Amino acid sequence: MPGPGARRISNPPLKPYLASMARTPAGTPDHPKGTERFHEERAVTTVRGSDTPDLARGAEVIRDTVRTLPARPGVYRMQDARGDVLYVGKARVLRNRVANYVQWERLPGRLQRMVSQTRSMTIVTTNSEAEALLLEAQLIKRFRPPYNVLLRDDKSFPFILLRADHAFPRIMKHRGARRATGNYYGPFASVGSVNTTINALQKLFLLRSCTDSFFARRDRPCLLYQIKRCSAPCVGRIDAAGYRELVAEAREFLGGKSSAVQRRMEAQMAEAAEALDFERAAMLRDRLRAATFIQGSQAINAAGVANADVFAVAAKGGHVGIQAFFIRGGQNWGHRAFFPTHTEGLAEAEVLTAFLAQFYEEVPPARLILVDRDLPEADLLAEALATAAGGKVEVSVPQRGDRRRLIAQASRNAVEALDRRMAETGTKAKVWREMAEFLDLPEAPQRVEIYDNSHVQGAHALGAMVVAGPEGFIKNQYRKWNIRKAQTNDDYGMMREVFARRFARAQDEDPDRDGGQWPDLVLIDGGKGQMSAVKDALEELDIEDVPLIAIAKGPHHGREGREVFHFPDGREKMLPVNSPVLFHLQRLRDEVHRFAIGAHREKRSRAITASPLDEIPGIGPARKRALLLHFGTAGKVRAASLEDLQRAPGVSATVARAIYDFYHAGG
C-alpha cells in the first residue's frame, strides 16, 4: 500500500508529462493520465511538526517512502515543506537507491542538509534505467533543484538548415524546434560561426537564402546575385536541374565529403580553362577559394575524426569548467566552454556525466562522444542517447592517435577557459564588494532588482524589472507590469503602482522571505521623485528594510558618466567617471532601460495591429478574417444589420446575434 497521502497516476508519456509539470505547482501529484512511457507516479507526502530543517524528520519521510517502493528503475524527487524540488535522482532499483538516504550518518554534509529539508517525495517508475536517465535530465532542467549539478548555459544551439520543401531549397540559420523539412547540420557553438559558414557556403554553392515570399516577388536578381553569392533561381538565371546539382553538392560537402566536391570543381575549372571559358573558370576559382576558407578557418585540428563531440573537464578551487568541441564532416564547427553549478563535493567524472545527460536533452548527440576520463555510467549514457541519435552511440576515452590529440587540445582549452572564468569572477566579486561598500550595504547583495517605466506621451505605459546576481543577469526572473490605475503620464504614480503590486505579491507568496525572491538591493531609474514614490508604496505595505537607491542622470543626461545616487535618507553620492563600480551600476541601469523599451515596443506593435473585432467574445482569428474579407473593414461590420451578418461566410445565426448585440447593446 502507498504511504500517507499517496496518489497513483498510470503511464504518463514523456512530453505530455513534462508539459503538465510546467502547468502544475512543484510537489503536487495532479498530472494527466497517459498510456505510453512510464509505469506509475506516486507522490508520498509526510509532514510532521515544524518545517525547520531536521535530519531525523527528513529521514523518517524517506523511510516511509522506501516501504512502498518497488524494485524497479525510476526517478525520485525530494521536496521541501513548500513543495519545491530539492533534488532529482534516478535509480536502477528505486528501493535500494532511496534507502541509502535513510542512513544519514554516512552521508556527506551536502546530502545531510538535503535530507534535513526533505518533507515529501514523488516517485516515477520507468521501463528501464536508460528511460530514467532521460527523464532525470529533463526534470532537472524543468525544476533546477539546488542539490543537482546544473547546466547554467542552456541556450539552444544554432544549426544550418538546408530546406527541402521548395523546388529551389533555401539555406538558412536555424534555432529552436526542428519542425521544418530539410537537412540540419550542427550544432554550431555560436551564431557568429554559423553566419561565417553560411556566407562562405553561399559563395561556394550559390544557394538562395531569401524567404519564400521574397523569392516569389522577384522580377530581377537581387544584390546577392550581383556579388556572386546566389545563382538567382528566382528569375531563371539557373534552371531547376542546375540548382538541384548545387544542392546535392552542398549536402555532400556538409556531410563530410568536401574533398570529393573540391576535386570535381578543380576538374571543371581545368576544363573551362582549356575551352577558353575564362568567365566560368574564374567563377569556379572563387568557389574553390570559399571551400578553402571554410576548411582553413577551423581553429581546431580535427584530422582523423569525421563526426564527434569532444568534452574535457578542468577543476580548480571548487570550480569546474567543461570544454566542448563539435566536429562534423571532418571540420570543427566551433567550441564552447560551460561552467555547471552545484558541483561541490562531487567527483569530476560525476559532474561530466550529469552535464552530458542535460546537454543532450536539447542537442542531438553525435554517434561518437569523446571524453577525457572514464565515466561511471558510460554504457547507460550511450544507451539512453541512442534513441535520440537514431542509432548506436559510442562514449569513448581515446588513448592514442588523432583522437587523443584532440582530447589533449580540449583539455588545454578547458584549463585556459576555467582560468579566465575565475579571473573574471574574482574581478566581478571585487566590484560587487566595492558596490556594497559605496551603497552602505552590510555585504555584497545576492539579488538586485532594477526598475524602470516606459511610455510615449502616456500611451501603452508599463513598468519593468530586471534581476541581477553575482554571476550576471537572471533573465528568467525579469518581469513587466501593464499600468492599470496610475495616470499614464505620471511617472511617480506608475512607479508607486509597480512597487505596490510587486511587493504585495511577495508578501503573500513568501511572507517569511526564505524563498530567495526578496531583493537585497533595489535600484530605481530616477531621482528624488521616484525615490519618494517608492518609499510611500513600501511604507503602505509596512516594508521598511529593503535597501533602496535611485540612479539619476547627471549633467548632459549622463553622457559624462556623472550619475547621482540618491539614498532614502536624502543623501546624494557620486562616483569618479572611471570607477568600475560606476560602470557596473550603469550596466544594471541600462539593462532595465533596454528591457522596458523592448517590452513597450512589443506592446505598441500589438496595439497597432489590434482590431475592434478582437473585443467581441467568441470571435477567433478565422471568423475575424472571414468578417473582414466579407465586409472590408471593422467599421462596416459594426454598421451591418443582423441579416447582413448572418449572410457572412462562417457566421452562424448565434454568432451574428452576439456580434450585433455587442455593438448595439442598449441601443
Sequence and secondary structure as in RCSB ss.txt:
>XXXX:A:sequence
MPGPGARRISNPPLKPYLASMARTPAGTPDHPKGTERFHEERAVTTVRGSDTPDLARGAEVIRDTVRTLPARPGV
YRMQDARGDVLYVGKARVLRNRVANYVQWERLPGRLQRMVSQTRSMTIVTTNSEAEALLLEAQLIKRFRPPYNVL
LRDDKSFPFILLRADHAFPRIMKHRGARRATGNYYGPFASVGSVNTTINALQKLFLLRSCTDSFFARRDRPCLLY
QIKRCSAPCVGRIDAAGYRELVAEAREFLGGKSSAVQRRMEAQMAEAAEALDFERAAMLRDRLRAATFIQGSQAI
NAAGVANADVFAVAAKGGHVGIQAFFIRGGQNWGHRAFFPTHTEGLAEAEVLTAFLAQFYEEVPPARLILVDRDL
PEADLLAEALATAAGGKVEVSVPQRGDRRRLIAQASRNAVEALDRRMAETGTKAKVWREMAEFLDLPEAPQRVEI
YDNSHVQGAHALGAMVVAGPEGFIKNQYRKWNIRKAQTNDDYGMMREVFARRFARAQDEDPDRDGGQWPDLVLID
GGKGQMSAVKDALEELDIEDVPLIAIAKGPHHGREGREVFHFPDGREKMLPVNSPVLFHLQRLRDEVHRFAIGAH
REKRSRAITASPLDEIPGIGPARKRALLLHFGTAGKVRAASLEDLQRAPGVSATVARAIYDFYHAGG
>XXXX:A:secstr
   TT  EEE   HHHHHHHHHHS TT       SSS SEEEEEE   S  S  HHHHHHHHHHHHTT  SS EE
EEEE TT  EEEEEEESSHHHHHHTTT GGGS HHHHHHHHH  EEEEEE SSHHHHHHHHHHHHHHH  TTS B
 S      EEEEE SSSS  EEEE S   SSEEEE   S HHHHHHHHHHHHHHH    S HHHHHH SS  HHH
HTTS   GGGTSS HHHHHHHHHHHHHHHTT HHHHHHHHHHHHHHHHHTT HHHHHHHHHHHHHHHHHHHT SS
  TT SSEEEEEEEEETTEEEEEEEEEETTEEEEEEEE  B  TT  HHHHHHHHHHHHTTTS   SEEEESS  
TTHHHHHHHHHHHHTS  EEE   SHHHHHHHHHHHHHHHHHHHHHHHHHHHHHHHHHHHHHHTT SS  S EEE
EEEEEETTEEEEEEEEEEETTEE GGG EEEE  SS TT HHHHHHHHHHHHHHHHHHH TTS SS S SEEEEE
S HHHHHHHHHHHHHTT   S EEEEE  GGGGTT   EEE TTS EE   TT HHHHHHHHHHHHHHHHHHHHH
HHHHHHHHH  GGGGSTT  HHHHHHHHHHHSSHHHHHH  HHHHHHSTT  HHHHHHHHHHHHTT 
